[in-house]
Amino acid sequence: MITEKGILPVGIERDGQVHREFEVRPALVDDAISVAQEHTALELRNEVYYGVCLAAKQVVRIGEITPVFVSHIRALTDLDFKEIGAARKRLEKRLLSFRNDEGKGERSAKSRPVGEDKGSEEAASLAPETSDTDGDGA
Protein backbone atom coordinates (compact mmCIF):
# COMPACT_ATOMS: atom_id res chain seq x y z
CA MET A 1 0.00 0.00 0.00
CA ILE A 2 1.24 3.46 -0.87
CA THR A 3 1.88 5.68 2.16
CA GLU A 4 3.29 9.10 2.89
CA LYS A 5 5.79 9.79 5.65
CA GLY A 6 6.61 13.02 7.38
CA ILE A 7 7.93 14.67 10.52
CA LEU A 8 5.76 16.57 12.95
CA PRO A 9 7.10 20.01 13.92
CA VAL A 10 6.36 19.44 17.63
CA GLY A 11 5.36 15.80 18.13
CA ILE A 12 3.77 13.83 20.93
CA GLU A 13 5.57 13.10 24.21
CA ARG A 14 4.90 9.65 25.59
CA ASP A 15 6.85 7.82 28.28
CA GLY A 16 9.57 10.48 28.20
CA GLN A 17 10.11 10.15 24.45
CA VAL A 18 9.01 12.63 21.77
CA HIS A 19 7.45 10.97 18.74
CA ARG A 20 7.64 13.06 15.56
CA GLU A 21 7.95 10.76 12.56
CA PHE A 22 4.60 9.71 11.14
CA GLU A 23 3.10 7.75 8.28
CA VAL A 24 -0.33 8.04 6.68
CA ARG A 25 -2.21 5.73 4.34
CA PRO A 26 -4.95 6.56 1.83
CA ALA A 27 -8.44 7.26 3.10
CA LEU A 28 -10.92 4.44 2.61
CA VAL A 29 -14.70 4.49 2.46
CA ASP A 30 -14.54 2.06 5.38
CA ASP A 31 -12.89 4.80 7.46
CA ALA A 32 -15.96 7.03 7.15
CA ILE A 33 -18.24 4.10 7.97
CA SER A 34 -16.17 3.16 11.02
CA VAL A 35 -16.16 6.74 12.28
CA ALA A 36 -19.94 6.93 11.89
CA GLN A 37 -20.37 3.67 13.81
CA GLU A 38 -17.93 4.57 16.60
CA HIS A 39 -19.14 8.11 17.39
CA THR A 40 -22.44 9.75 18.28
CA ALA A 41 -24.41 11.89 15.87
CA LEU A 42 -23.76 14.91 18.10
CA GLU A 43 -19.99 14.37 17.89
CA LEU A 44 -20.12 13.91 14.12
CA ARG A 45 -21.97 17.21 13.55
CA ASN A 46 -18.73 18.95 14.45
CA GLU A 47 -16.75 18.99 11.18
CA VAL A 48 -13.42 19.48 12.94
CA TYR A 49 -14.01 16.50 15.22
CA TYR A 50 -15.09 14.38 12.24
CA GLY A 51 -11.86 15.35 10.43
CA VAL A 52 -9.82 14.40 13.49
CA CYS A 53 -11.55 11.01 13.60
CA LEU A 54 -10.84 10.39 9.92
CA ALA A 55 -7.21 11.46 10.34
CA ALA A 56 -6.84 8.96 13.19
CA LYS A 57 -7.94 6.21 10.81
CA GLN A 58 -5.38 7.25 8.18
CA VAL A 59 -2.38 7.74 10.45
CA VAL A 60 -0.56 4.41 10.55
CA ARG A 61 1.91 5.48 13.20
CA ILE A 62 3.40 8.42 15.05
CA GLY A 63 6.92 7.45 16.01
CA GLU A 64 6.50 4.16 17.80
CA ILE A 65 2.85 4.87 18.64
CA THR A 66 0.67 2.36 16.85
CA PRO A 67 -2.24 2.04 16.51
CA VAL A 68 -3.11 5.72 16.51
CA PHE A 69 -6.34 6.70 18.23
CA VAL A 70 -8.46 9.86 18.18
CA SER A 71 -6.96 10.79 21.55
CA HIS A 72 -3.49 10.87 19.97
CA ILE A 73 -4.64 13.17 17.16
CA ARG A 74 -6.45 15.39 19.66
CA ALA A 75 -3.19 15.72 21.62
CA LEU A 76 -1.36 17.20 18.61
CA THR A 77 -0.61 20.88 18.28
CA ASP A 78 -2.30 22.75 15.46
CA LEU A 79 1.06 22.82 13.63
CA ASP A 80 1.31 19.04 13.84
CA PHE A 81 -2.28 18.53 12.68
CA LYS A 82 -1.65 20.80 9.69
CA GLU A 83 1.46 18.77 8.80
CA ILE A 84 -0.58 15.56 8.82
CA GLY A 85 -3.17 17.30 6.63
CA ALA A 86 -0.44 18.34 4.18
CA ALA A 87 0.86 14.75 4.08
CA ARG A 88 -2.66 13.47 3.40
CA LYS A 89 -2.94 15.87 0.44
CA ARG A 90 0.50 14.86 -0.90
CA LEU A 91 -0.54 11.22 -0.64
CA GLU A 92 -3.78 11.89 -2.50
CA LYS A 93 -1.85 13.58 -5.33
CA ARG A 94 0.68 10.73 -5.47
CA LEU A 95 -2.08 8.15 -5.53
CA LEU A 96 -3.88 9.91 -8.40
CA SER A 97 -0.61 10.41 -10.25
CA PHE A 98 0.33 6.76 -9.76
CA ARG A 99 -3.01 5.55 -11.10
CA ASN A 100 -2.88 7.95 -14.07
CA ASP A 101 0.72 7.01 -14.95
CA GLU A 102 -0.10 3.32 -14.67
CA GLY A 103 -2.42 3.49 -17.67
CA LYS A 104 0.08 5.32 -19.91
CA GLY A 105 2.46 2.39 -20.41
CA GLU A 106 1.88 -0.88 -22.19
CA ARG A 107 -0.95 -2.84 -20.64
CA SER A 108 0.16 -5.76 -18.55
CA ALA A 109 -1.47 -9.17 -18.71
CA LYS A 110 -3.30 -8.33 -15.49
CA SER A 111 -4.89 -5.22 -16.96
CA ARG A 112 -6.07 -6.76 -20.24
CA PRO A 113 -9.81 -7.17 -20.64
CA VAL A 114 -11.12 -10.69 -20.19
CA GLY A 115 -10.73 -12.67 -23.39
CA GLU A 116 -7.87 -10.56 -24.72
CA ASP A 117 -4.65 -12.48 -24.79
CA LYS A 118 -1.14 -11.71 -25.89
CA GLY A 119 -1.62 -13.72 -29.10
CA SER A 120 -4.41 -11.51 -30.37
CA GLU A 121 -2.33 -8.46 -29.50
CA GLU A 122 0.61 -9.82 -31.50
CA ALA A 123 -1.65 -10.73 -34.44
CA ALA A 124 -3.00 -7.18 -34.53
CA SER A 125 0.54 -5.78 -34.60
CA LEU A 126 1.39 -8.01 -37.61
CA ALA A 127 -1.69 -7.01 -39.62
CA PRO A 128 -1.04 -4.64 -42.53
CA GLU A 129 -1.58 -0.99 -41.73
CA THR A 130 -4.55 0.61 -43.38
CA SER A 131 -4.78 4.19 -44.50
CA ASP A 132 -7.64 6.64 -44.32
CA THR A 133 -6.65 8.06 -47.71
CA ASP A 134 -8.51 7.10 -50.86
CA GLY A 135 -5.38 5.95 -52.67
CA ASP A 136 -4.37 9.25 -54.24
CA GLY A 137 -1.64 9.81 -51.65
CA ALA A 138 -3.27 12.92 -50.22
N, C-alpha and C positions, 0 to 999 in steps of 0.2 A: 504494500500500500504506500502511496506517495504521502510524504509528510513534509512539514516545514519546521525547521528548528530556529531558535533565536535565544537571545539573552535579555532577561528582564533588567531594566535600569536599577531597580531597588531590590527586588526578590522577597522571598518569604523566609523568615527565621524559624527554624524548627530544631529542637534539641541542640541548641547552641551552634547550628550550622545554617548559613545563608544559602538558599537554593535559588539560583538565577537562570540556569539553562532550562529551556523548555522545548517541547515538541507538540505540534498540533497535527491532527488528521483532518481529512475532509468531513464536512457536515453531511449527515445522513438523514433521510426522512425519519428513520427510526429514532433519531435524537429528539426530534420535535414531539413524536408520539410518547416517548419515555418521559420527557419533561411534563407533558400534559397529564400523564398518569401519576406522576410522583408529586405534583404540586396542586394546591387548591386553585380554584377559579379566581379567587381574590388575589392571590400571589401572582397569577399569570396575567392579570390586567395591567400590571406594572411592566411596561416594555423593557425598562432597564433590568429588572429582576429576571425577566424571561431571557434576555440576552446573556445575562450572567449564567443562567442555567444551561443554555445551549453551549456557551463557551466551555463550561465544565465538562460537557460531554465530548467536546473536540480535543481538549488538552489531554494528551497522552501521559505527560509527566511534567513536573516542575522539579528540576534537580533529581533527587532520589525519591521524591514524593510521587507515588503511584499506588492506587488510582487517585485521580484528582476529583475532589468533591466540590460542591457549590461553596462550602465553607472556605475552601482554599482560595477560590476565585474572589470571594467576598473580602478576604484578608489582603488582597493586593492593593497597592496604591493605584491611583488613577493613571499614573505614568506606565505602570506595569500592565494594567488592563488595556491601555491604548496600544502597547507593544504587541500584546497577544492579538488584538484586533487587526493590526497591520500584518502580522504573520498569517492570519486567516485569509486576508485579502490577497497576499502574495501567493498563498497556496491555491486559492481559487483561480487566479490567473495562470499559474503553472499547470493546474489540472486541465483547464480549458485549452491552453496552448499544447499540452501533451496530446490531448484527444484530437485536436485539429491537425497537428503535425503527423499523427499516426496514419491518417487517411491519405496523406500526400505521397507516400512511397508506394512501392509495389505491394499489392495485396498479398498477404500471407495465406497459407492454406487454411488457417483458422478463420480468416475473415471472408473467405469466398462464400457466395450464396450456396445453399444446399443444391446439389446436383451439378455444380460447376467444378470440374476437376482440372488438373494441370494439363492433361491431354487435350482438352477442348481449347484451352488457352493457347497451347503450342500450335494446334491446327489453325487457329485464327491468325496467328502471326505468320504462318506459311502461306496463307491464301493470297492471291494476287491483289494488289492495291487497285481500287477503283477510283475513277476520277469523276468529279461533278461536271466536267466540261463536256461539250457535245461533240468532241473529236476534232474541232478546228484549232485546238491549241490555245484558245483564248481563255 
